[in-house]
């Protein structure tokens, strides 16, 4: 049979796995940020089991842990609450990105965002059962997913820019004009991430307005 195949001259396909080293070199920081977000998500869901309500409600400014207060707000209040939380994370990523000492803080920021997301999901599921899980999947998850999809690559870009600033301050050969151009591009990415955060907040507001009243907590 092998001789027949060879005599027919059929091409043999070789399946090659993608090169890992170039992939890590190009997207390693982004993959690291995504892994830290997932790690924080798991830690937050585990923490929600043992956290008391007072501790959870103290995190409500950054994360959704007090449904009664959120449900009492109108559409404008819901949008402001959602956008303020996202804005704080993006602003911290931007400020730490332009600082030479910001590299160790950016992974912690992404992990903390995942932690808060896990706390929210775990709290809703543990406190309200299937209704809480349905509320999170239908109302909170779309906007959260959209914002995290913008936070991860922006935080990775902030990490690389912080490293670039550190290299420049250490006296390595790097033209100042090149650093200024990179800062302009980084600032433009920040504005784009804010635009995505605004869209995510609008989605949150729309879903809260349409479906939040159907859940009885």
Secondary structure as a PSIPRED ss2 file (coil, helix, strand):
# PSIPRED VFORMAT (PSIPRED V4.0)

   1 X C   1.000  0.000  0.000
   2 X H   0.000  1.000  0.000
   3 X H   0.000  1.000  0.000
   4 X H   0.000  1.000  0.000
   5 X H   0.000  1.000  0.000
   6 X H   0.000  1.000  0.000
   7 X H   0.000  1.000  0.000
   8 X H   0.000  1.000  0.000
   9 X C   1.000  0.000  0.000
  10 X C   1.000  0.000  0.000
  11 X C   1.000  0.000  0.000
  12 X C   1.000  0.000  0.000
  13 X C   1.000  0.000  0.000
  14 X C   1.000  0.000  0.000
  15 X C   1.000  0.000  0.000
  16 X C   1.000  0.000  0.000
  17 X C   1.000  0.000  0.000
  18 X C   1.000  0.000  0.000
  19 X C   1.000  0.000  0.000
  20 X H   0.000  1.000  0.000
  21 X H   0.000  1.000  0.000
  22 X H   0.000  1.000  0.000
  23 X H   0.000  1.000  0.000
  24 X H   0.000  1.000  0.000
  25 X H   0.000  1.000  0.000
  26 X H   0.000  1.000  0.000
  27 X H   0.000  1.000  0.000
  28 X H   0.000  1.000  0.000
  29 X H   0.000  1.000  0.000
  30 X H   0.000  1.000  0.000
  31 X H   0.000  1.000  0.000
  32 X H   0.000  1.000  0.000
  33 X H   0.000  1.000  0.000
  34 X H   0.000  1.000  0.000
  35 X H   0.000  1.000  0.000
  36 X H   0.000  1.000  0.000
  37 X H   0.000  1.000  0.000
  38 X H   0.000  1.000  0.000
  39 X H   0.000  1.000  0.000
  40 X H   0.000  1.000  0.000
  41 X H   0.000  1.000  0.000
  42 X H   0.000  1.000  0.000
  43 X H   0.000  1.000  0.000
  44 X H   0.000  1.000  0.000
  45 X H   0.000  1.000  0.000
  46 X H   0.000  1.000  0.000
  47 X H   0.000  1.000  0.000
  48 X H   0.000  1.000  0.000
  49 X H   0.000  1.000  0.000
  50 X H   0.000  1.000  0.000
  51 X C   1.000  0.000  0.000
  52 X C   1.000  0.000  0.000
  53 X H   0.000  1.000  0.000
  54 X H   0.000  1.000  0.000
  55 X H   0.000  1.000  0.000
  56 X H   0.000  1.000  0.000
  57 X H   0.000  1.000  0.000
  58 X H   0.000  1.000  0.000
  59 X C   1.000  0.000  0.000
  60 X C   1.000  0.000  0.000
  61 X C   1.000  0.000  0.000
  62 X C   1.000  0.000  0.000
  63 X C   1.000  0.000  0.000
  64 X C   1.000  0.000  0.000
  65 X C   1.000  0.000  0.000
  66 X C   1.000  0.000  0.000
  67 X H   0.000  1.000  0.000
  68 X H   0.000  1.000  0.000
  69 X H   0.000  1.000  0.000
  70 X H   0.000  1.000  0.000
  71 X H   0.000  1.000  0.000
  72 X C   1.000  0.000  0.000
  73 X C   1.000  0.000  0.000
  74 X C   1.000  0.000  0.000
  75 X H   0.000  1.000  0.000
  76 X H   0.000  1.000  0.000
  77 X H   0.000  1.000  0.000
  78 X H   0.000  1.000  0.000
  79 X H   0.000  1.000  0.000
  80 X H   0.000  1.000  0.000
  81 X H   0.000  1.000  0.000
  82 X H   0.000  1.000  0.000
  83 X H   0.000  1.000  0.000
  84 X H   0.000  1.000  0.000
  85 X H   0.000  1.000  0.000
  86 X H   0.000  1.000  0.000
  87 X H   0.000  1.000  0.000
  88 X H   0.000  1.000  0.000
  89 X H   0.000  1.000  0.000
  90 X H   0.000  1.000  0.000
  91 X H   0.000  1.000  0.000
  92 X H   0.000  1.000  0.000
  93 X H   0.000  1.000  0.000
  94 X H   0.000  1.000  0.000
  95 X H   0.000  1.000  0.000
  96 X H   0.000  1.000  0.000
  97 X H   0.000  1.000  0.000
  98 X C   1.000  0.000  0.000
  99 X C   1.000  0.000  0.000
 100 X C   1.000  0.000  0.000
 101 X C   1.000  0.000  0.000
 102 X C   1.000  0.000  0.000
 103 X H   0.000  1.000  0.000
 104 X H   0.000  1.000  0.000
 105 X H   0.000  1.000  0.000
 106 X H   0.000  1.000  0.000
 107 X H   0.000  1.000  0.000
 108 X H   0.000  1.000  0.000
 109 X H   0.000  1.000  0.000
 110 X H   0.000  1.000  0.000
 111 X H   0.000  1.000  0.000
 112 X H   0.000  1.000  0.000
 113 X H   0.000  1.000  0.000
 114 X H   0.000  1.000  0.000
 115 X H   0.000  1.000  0.000
 116 X H   0.000  1.000  0.000
 117 X H   0.000  1.000  0.000
 118 X H   0.000  1.000  0.000
 119 X H   0.000  1.000  0.000
 120 X H   0.000  1.000  0.000
 121 X H   0.000  1.000  0.000
 122 X H   0.000  1.000  0.000
 123 X H   0.000  1.000  0.000
 124 X H   0.000  1.000  0.000
 125 X H   0.000  1.000  0.000
 126 X H   0.000  1.000  0.000
 127 X H   0.000  1.000  0.000
 128 X H   0.000  1.000  0.000
 129 X H   0.000  1.000  0.000
 130 X H   0.000  1.000  0.000
 131 X H   0.000  1.000  0.000
 132 X H   0.000  1.000  0.000
 133 X H   0.000  1.000  0.000
 134 X H   0.000  1.000  0.000
 135 X H   0.000  1.000  0.000
 136 X H   0.000  1.000  0.000
 137 X H   0.000  1.000  0.000
 138 X H   0.000  1.000  0.000
 139 X H   0.000  1.000  0.000
 140 X H   0.000  1.000  0.000
 141 X H   0.000  1.000  0.000
 142 X H   0.000  1.000  0.000
 143 X H   0.000  1.000  0.000
 144 X H   0.000  1.000  0.000
 145 X H   0.000  1.000  0.000
 146 X H   0.000  1.000  0.000
 147 X H   0.000  1.000  0.000
 148 X H   0.000  1.000  0.000
 149 X H   0.000  1.000  0.000
 150 X H   0.000  1.000  0.000
 151 X H   0.000  1.000  0.000
 152 X H   0.000  1.000  0.000
 153 X H   0.000  1.000  0.000
 154 X H   0.000  1.000  0.000
 155 X H   0.000  1.000  0.000
 156 X H   0.000  1.000  0.000
 157 X H   0.000  1.000  0.000
 158 X H   0.000  1.000  0.000
 159 X H   0.000  1.000  0.000
 160 X H   0.000  1.000  0.000
 161 X H   0.000  1.000  0.000
 162 X H   0.000  1.000  0.000
 163 X H   0.000  1.000  0.000
 164 X H   0.000  1.000  0.000
 165 X H   0.000  1.000  0.000
 166 X H   0.000  1.000  0.000
 167 X H   0.000  1.000  0.000
 168 X H   0.000  1.000  0.000
 169 X H   0.000  1.000  0.000
 170 X C   1.000  0.000  0.000
 171 X C   1.000  0.000  0.000
 172 X C   1.000  0.000  0.000
 173 X C   1.000  0.000  0.000
 174 X C   1.000  0.000  0.000
 175 X C   1.000  0.000  0.000
 176 X H   0.000  1.000  0.000
 177 X H   0.000  1.000  0.000
 178 X H   0.000  1.000  0.000
 179 X H   0.000  1.000  0.000
 180 X H   0.000  1.000  0.000
 181 X H   0.000  1.000  0.000
 182 X H   0.000  1.000  0.000
 183 X H   0.000  1.000  0.000
 184 X H   0.000  1.000  0.000
 185 X H   0.000  1.000  0.000
 186 X H   0.000  1.000  0.000
 187 X H   0.000  1.000  0.000
 188 X H   0.000  1.000  0.000
 189 X H   0.000  1.000  0.000
 190 X H   0.000  1.000  0.000
 191 X H   0.000  1.000  0.000
 192 X H   0.000  1.000  0.000
 193 X H   0.000  1.000  0.000
 194 X H   0.000  1.000  0.000
 195 X H   0.000  1.000  0.000
 196 X H   0.000  1.000  0.000
 197 X H   0.000  1.000  0.000
 198 X H   0.000  1.000  0.000
 199 X H   0.000  1.000  0.000
 200 X H   0.000  1.000  0.000
 201 X H   0.000  1.000  0.000
 202 X H   0.000  1.000  0.000
 203 X H   0.000  1.000  0.000
 204 X H   0.000  1.000  0.000
 205 X H   0.000  1.000  0.000
 206 X H   0.000  1.000  0.000
 207 X H   0.000  1.000  0.000
 208 X H   0.000  1.000  0.000
 209 X H   0.000  1.000  0.000
 210 X H   0.000  1.000  0.000
 211 X H   0.000  1.000  0.000
 212 X H   0.000  1.000  0.000
 213 X H   0.000  1.000  0.000
 214 X H   0.000  1.000  0.000
 215 X C   1.000  0.000  0.000
 216 X C   1.000  0.000  0.000
 217 X C   1.000  0.000  0.000
